[in-house]
Amino acid sequence: MSVTRSGVGMWAIAAADFGAELELVEVLEPVAGPNELKVRLFAASVNPFDRKVVNGMLRSSAPHQFPLVPGTDGAGEVEGSGERIFGTFFHRPVGGGTYAEYVTVPAGNALAPLPDDMDPAVAAALPTAGMTALQLVESLGTAESVLIVGASGGVGSFAVQIARAAGKRVIPIGRGDTLVEADALIDLVSADRSSFEANARYAPLAFNTNYVSADQGQNFGMKGSRETLVRLASMVQAGDLEVPIARRVPLRDAADVFAGHGPGKTVIIM
């Protein structure tokens, strides 16, 4: 389908309603409010959370705007100052996300300077997956061996590298692989109690990112910060962390970015 810009807005990938297919649409550029930044995006990465938001994960807990533009992570340039930044852009009302040419973001979000020598696509792929992986590995403490279920995905790819760099024996496990005993478990794929608890039998210390366990110690929620983003960027610059970008998609062709669950990260290029 051919879409022509009217000259009054910006391109975005959005859903017309909860559960609707993503489409290339023209919407008005956002206007920054008090204590907000308006950012011209260079790139945005795709996370499983984005699909869940479109499917209505937060419909009862947060206000939404439509067309709903998903997208949590990105890298771009602050309008007015020219500062190049990357980080997490999620804010309320939900639906003003990073799958667009421009986004506004509360100044207090987890944002950090974009290094001059870093590919914006790499920076856009770092925030949610990278911070989640780093904090998960640090939560393992002195555990010497760790099973990582879902090791080929975005978070899993980072977690494998970070855990190995920390001197831990890493046992990467894909869907359907046979598990073995370890000191710790990072489960990135189980979506219900039975599957997570079946996996957790193999390690006395277990964390999950999808299923909310009755044991609060097993539930993991990422806490983003500028300092963590700076650490991740430094690791990439030093060659200690490789960002697994599997697919780069121009914004105009990005309506199908939720299709498939291949390894690595999908990044939308503006």
C-alpha positions, 0 to 999 in steps of 0.5 A: 500500500502506498502512503503519502505524507500530508506534511502535518505529522510524522510517520509511525507504526501503530495499532488502531485498537488493542489486538489490532495489526500494526500499520504505517500511519501518519500521526501528529508530532508529539509536543513535550510537556513540563519536564519532558524531552522531545527526541528525534529518533534514529532507531528503536528496538523491538521487545516482547513487552511491546507486543503485550502492550498492543494486546492490552496487557496494561489496559486496566492499569494505565490510560492509553492513546490511539492510534497506539504507537508501541516501543520502549527503547530507542536512540535519538537526538533531543530537539533543541539541545542536539544532545544524543541519547539512548534509553527507555522511553516508556511513559503514560499515557501508553501509546506514545512509543518509539516506533515513530520519527519523534517521541516525548519522554519524561526527563527522569526516565532511564536515559544516557548519553549516546557515545559518538562512536556507537551505532544508534541501532546498537544503542537502541537494542541495549536498554531493556534487554541489556539492563534486564540481563545485567541485573539478573546476572548480578542477582545470582551472587556467588552462584558458579553455574547458571542455566539460561532458558531462552539463551538465544533471545535478546535478554538471553544473548546478553545474559550469556555474555555477561555471566561468562564475563563474570566467571560463571559456567553458563549452560544455555538452553533452548526451547525443548532442550533437556535441562541439567542441574546448576547452581542457578536458573534464569528462565526467560520463556516460561509463561505459566506456573507449571513450566517455570516450576518444572524448570526451577527444580534444576536449580536452588536459585531461580529467577523468571521474567514472564511468570509471576511466581507465588515465591516473590524471591523468584520474580524479577523486575528490571529497574532501569537507570542512567548508571546501568546504561552507561555501564552497558555502553562501556562494555560494548565499547570495550568489546566485552559485550556484543549486541545481537542485532538480527534484523534492521528494518526501515520504519516504512517497512516495519508493520510486521516487526512482531512476526517471528521469534528468531534469535537476536534483536529487531531494530527499526531504523528511522 
